[in-house]
C-alpha cells in the first residue's frame, strides 16, 4: 500500500506530461499583417481634392488614411514617413517635415 501511495503522484505527473505534450495549450502566434509593413520615407506634394487630401509622388497618388496630419500642408512639397499599403493604394503617415534646401524638388528628381 505504501508503494502505491508513493508511486501514485509520479504516475499522475507522467500522465499529465504525456497529455500536455499531445495537446499544447499555446496556439502558434500569428503575425499581424501590419507587422510586415516597414516605415518608408518619401517626398511628394500634398494635393487637396475637395475635402480629401492626397499625397502625390512622381510615381503615383496615395490616399492618406490619417488626413489630419497633412492639414496646413496643402500644396506644399514635403517629406513624409509612414507605412505604405500598395495593395490598397494608401499610406498611413507618421511624420511630415518640410524638405531642406538640399532636398528641394529639383534635387529629388535626379
C-alpha positions as CSV (number, residue, x, y, z in Angstrom):
1,X,0.0,0.0,0.0
2,X,2.8,2.4,0.8
3,X,4.4,1.7,-2.5
4,X,1.2,2.6,-4.3
5,X,0.8,5.8,-2.3
6,X,4.4,6.8,-3.2
7,X,4.1,5.9,-6.8
8,X,0.6,7.4,-7.4
9,X,1.8,11.1,-7.6
10,X,4.6,10.1,-10.1
11,X,2.1,8.3,-12.3
12,X,-0.3,11.3,-12.3
13,X,2.6,13.6,-13.2
14,X,3.8,11.3,-16.0
15,X,0.3,11.0,-17.4
16,X,-0.2,14.8,-17.3
17,X,3.0,15.4,-19.1
18,X,2.1,13.0,-21.9
19,X,-1.3,14.6,-22.2
20,X,0.2,18.1,-22.3
21,X,2.8,17.1,-25.0
22,X,0.0,15.8,-27.2
23,X,-2.3,18.8,-26.8
24,X,-0.3,22.0,-26.4
25,X,-2.3,24.8,-24.8
26,X,-0.3,27.6,-26.5
27,X,-1.5,28.4,-30.0
28,X,1.1,29.3,-32.6
29,X,1.4,33.1,-32.7
30,X,0.4,34.6,-36.0
31,X,1.8,37.9,-37.1
32,X,-0.4,40.8,-37.8
33,X,-0.3,41.8,-41.5
34,X,0.8,45.4,-40.5
35,X,3.8,43.9,-38.7
36,X,5.3,43.2,-42.1
37,X,4.9,46.8,-43.3
38,X,8.1,48.8,-42.8
39,X,8.4,52.5,-42.2
40,X,9.1,54.3,-45.5
41,X,10.3,57.8,-46.3
42,X,9.0,59.6,-49.4
43,X,8.9,63.1,-50.9
44,X,5.9,64.5,-52.7
45,X,3.2,67.1,-52.8
46,X,0.1,67.4,-50.7
47,X,-2.9,67.8,-53.0
48,X,-6.4,68.9,-52.0
49,X,-9.2,67.1,-53.8
50,X,-12.4,68.7,-52.4
51,X,-12.4,67.6,-48.8
52,X,-9.8,64.9,-49.2
53,X,-6.1,65.2,-49.1
54,X,-3.8,63.0,-51.2
55,X,0.0,62.6,-51.2
56,X,1.3,62.7,-54.7
57,X,4.8,61.4,-55.6
58,X,6.4,61.2,-59.1
59,X,5.2,57.6,-59.4
60,X,1.6,57.9,-58.1
61,X,-1.0,59.5,-55.9
62,X,-1.7,57.9,-52.5
63,X,-4.8,58.1,-50.4
64,X,-4.0,59.2,-46.9
65,X,-5.5,57.2,-44.1
66,X,-4.9,59.9,-41.4
67,X,-5.8,63.1,-43.2
68,X,-5.4,65.4,-40.1
69,X,-1.6,65.1,-40.1
70,X,-1.5,66.9,-43.5
71,X,-3.7,69.8,-42.5
72,X,-1.9,73.1,-43.3
73,X,0.5,71.5,-45.8
74,X,-1.9,71.7,-48.8
75,X,0.1,72.5,-52.0
76,X,3.5,72.0,-50.2
77,X,6.3,69.7,-51.3
78,X,7.1,67.7,-48.1
79,X,8.9,64.6,-46.8
80,X,6.7,62.1,-45.1
81,X,7.5,59.0,-43.1
82,X,4.8,56.4,-43.0
83,X,3.5,52.9,-43.6
84,X,2.7,52.3,-47.3
85,X,0.0,49.8,-48.3
86,X,0.4,49.4,-52.1
87,X,-2.4,46.9,-52.4
88,X,-4.9,49.5,-51.1
89,X,-3.1,52.5,-52.7
90,X,-2.9,54.2,-49.3
91,X,-0.4,55.5,-46.8
92,X,-0.6,55.9,-43.0
93,X,1.6,58.9,-42.3
94,X,3.6,59.1,-39.1
95,X,5.6,62.3,-39.7
96,X,5.5,65.3,-42.1
97,X,8.5,67.6,-42.5
98,X,9.4,70.4,-44.9
99,X,12.4,69.5,-47.1
100,X,15.8,71.1,-46.5
101,X,17.5,73.1,-49.2
102,X,19.4,70.1,-50.4
103,X,16.2,68.1,-50.6
104,X,14.5,70.5,-52.9
105,X,12.2,69.2,-55.7
106,X,15.0,69.8,-58.3
107,X,17.4,67.6,-56.4
108,X,14.7,65.0,-55.8
109,X,14.2,64.4,-59.5
110,X,17.8,63.3,-60.1
